[in-house]
Amino acid sequence: LLDVQRSGRFKKITPVQEVSMIQTLCYLLETQNTPPDTPKDVYELYFVFAAIWAFGGFLFQDQLVDYRVEFSKWWVTEFKHIKFPSQGTIFDYFLDHETRKWLPW
């Protein structure tokens, strides 16, 4: 993810340091309050949610390109084992704690 950010492929609203992206990822993971006996695959879903927002939440949208949409397309292509609904972008969904499914905001 850091390599993609370094490439300049996705335009940011404001400059964001790499350490800030990692720190945001950690903060978002801390807020999930997952019990110790949570299965590994569920932890992965929480990590995905946190990573999407930590690395893509600050992307720019102008009149020609919505970089969040571009990031969403890249994410779905790159990480095919995480299934998102086909409508909208990855930013249109949150992980429901009870059903462990992606639901629209």
VORO-204364 format. One record per residue: residue in one letter; x, y, z of N, C-alpha, C, CB in turn. Coordinates in steps of 0.02 Angstrom, whole numbers, plus 50000, padded with zeros to 5 digits. Glycine has a CB too. Layout:
<sites>
AXYZXYZXYZXYZ/...
</sites>
This chain:
<sites>
L500414994050000500005000050000500435006350000499535000050060/L500975006150038501415012050038501745013149970501955011250093/D501905007649936502205008349869501715011749820502405001449842/V501085009949825500585013049781500525020549797499895009549789/Q500535022249862500505029249881501125033049857500435029849958/R501695029849862502325033049840502335034249764502925028749860/S501975030049728501985030549654501665036949628501635024549624/G501245040049669500895046149648500295044649604501375050649611/R500095038449601499525036449559498875039649582499455028849559/F498815040649647498205043449675498355050249707497895038549728/K497995055249685498105062149709497775063149777497825067249658/K498145066349822497905067549890497625074549897498465066449941/I497155075449944496875081949959497425086449987496295081450009/T497835083550030498385087150063498955082150072498165090150132/P499565084550076500125079750087500035076050153500805083550087/V500145069550150500085065250209500715061050215499445060750205/Q501035061450272501645057550284501465050150292502015060050346/E501935045750272501815038650277501685036550349502415034750250/V502045039450396501955037750466501245039550489502475041350510/S500955044750460500265046650478499765041450452500095053450449/M499905038550394499455033350368499485027150413499655031450295/I500095025250434500185019450478499855020850546500925017750486/Q499945026850571499655028650635498885028450631499885035650657/T498605030950577497875030650567497645023450564497675034350503/L498005019250529497845012150526497815009150596498355008350483/C498315010650637498335007950705497755010650748499005009750739/Y497625017150742497065020050780496395016850761497035027650769/L496295015950696495665012850674495615005650699495615013150598/L496165002050699496144995150724495994995050799496804991650709/E496264999850836496135000150908495395001250924496555005650939/T495045004650881494345006350894493875000550882494135012150852/Q494104995150854493654989650835493414985450893493994985250785/N493774985250949493574981551009493384974350993492984984951042/T493814970850958493674963850942493884959351001494044961750877/P493474954551021493654950151076494254945751057493054945651095/P494634943451107495234939451094495094933051055495564937651159/D494494930151060494344923951026494054925050955493854919951067/T494124930950928493874932550861494274928450809493924940150846/P493924925250763494274921350711494724925850667493754917750666/K495244922850641495744926350601495424929850540496284921550577/D494954926450507494654929450448494254935750464494194924350413/V493984936150525493624942150546494114947850560493184940750608/Y494674946150592495194951150602495424954150535495804948150639/E495464949850485495674952150419495174957250391495734946150370/L494534956150401494024960950378494094967650412493324958150390/Y494224967550478494324973850514494954977350489494374972450590/F495474973450475496084976450449495954979650381496644971050443/V495584976350339495424979050273495054985650279494994973950233/F494554985850322494174992050333494644997650355493614991050385/A495074996250403495535001350429496035003450375495914998650490/A496284998750337496785000250284496475004650229497064993850254/I495865003050210495525007050158495495014350179494815004250145/W495285015650240495215022550263495885025750279494765022750325/A496355021950305497015024750321497405026750259497415019750362/F497345022850205497725024050145497325027350089498015017650120/G496665027450095496265030250041495775035750061495895024950009/G495705036850126495205041550150495355048850134495135040850222/F495965050450117496165057350105496265058850030496815058950142/L496025054449988496125055349916495665060849888496005048849879/F495905063749834495605069649804495085067849751496145073949772/Q494595072349744494105071749690494075078549656493385069649718/D494215078549591494145084849554493625083849498494825087149524/Q493585088649453493075088249400493205082649350493025094849364/L493835080649344494005075449295494065068449325494645077349260/V494365068049384494515061549413494325061449486495265059849405/D493995056049506493865054749577494365049349597493105052449590/Y494885051349634495415046649651495195041449701495995050449679/R494645042649737494375037449781494085031749738493825040249828/V493755033549684493495028449638494065024449607493055031649582/E494595027949587495175024549558495505019949610495685029749533/F495565022249672495845018149726495405012049738495925022249791/S494745013049737494275007549746494365002249692493555010249747/K494415004449630494514999649574495164995849584494515003349506/W495694999549603496344996249614496284991249670496885001549631/W495964993149726495914988749784495554982249766495544992349841/V494984982949733494584976949716494964972349669493904979149683/T495364975149625495774971149579496364967949615496024975449521/E496664971649659497274969349694497114964149749497644975249724/F496584965149785496404960849841495754957249827496354965049907/K495764952749781495164949349756494844944649808495334945349695/H495224942449857494954937749907494484941149957495514934349944/I494494947749960494014951450001493444953749956494354957650038/K492864951049966492294952449922491874958249947491854946149915/F491834963349905491404969049919490794968749874491784975849908/P490234971849894489664972249849489874975749783489084976149882/S489544973949730489744976549664489524983749651489454972049610/Q489044986349690488814993249680489264997949719488074994049701/G489375003949691489735009049727490475007549733489455009949795/T490795010749782491515009849794491615006649862491905016549789/I492225004949877492385002049942492255006949998493104999649944/F492245013449983492125018650033491375019350050492395025350008/D490955015950012490235016350024489995011250075489865015249958/Y490445007250103490255001750147490645001850212490364995250111/F490324999150264490644998050328490544990650346490365002750384/L490954988350392490894981350413490424980950473491594978550431/D489874977450464489394976550518489684971550569488704974050491/H489704973550633490004969350685489634962850697490054973250750/E488974963050690488584957150705488574952150648487874959050722/T488444954550587488394949950530489054948750495487904952650480/R489554953150509490214952850477490164953150401490574946450498/K489694957450380489594958650309489684966050295488894956150285/W489844967550232489914974550210489224977350197490364975150146/L489054982550234488404985850225488504993050204487994985450291/P488024995850166488085002850146488005007450207487555004650092/W488345013150205488305017950261487605020350270488765023850250/
</sites>
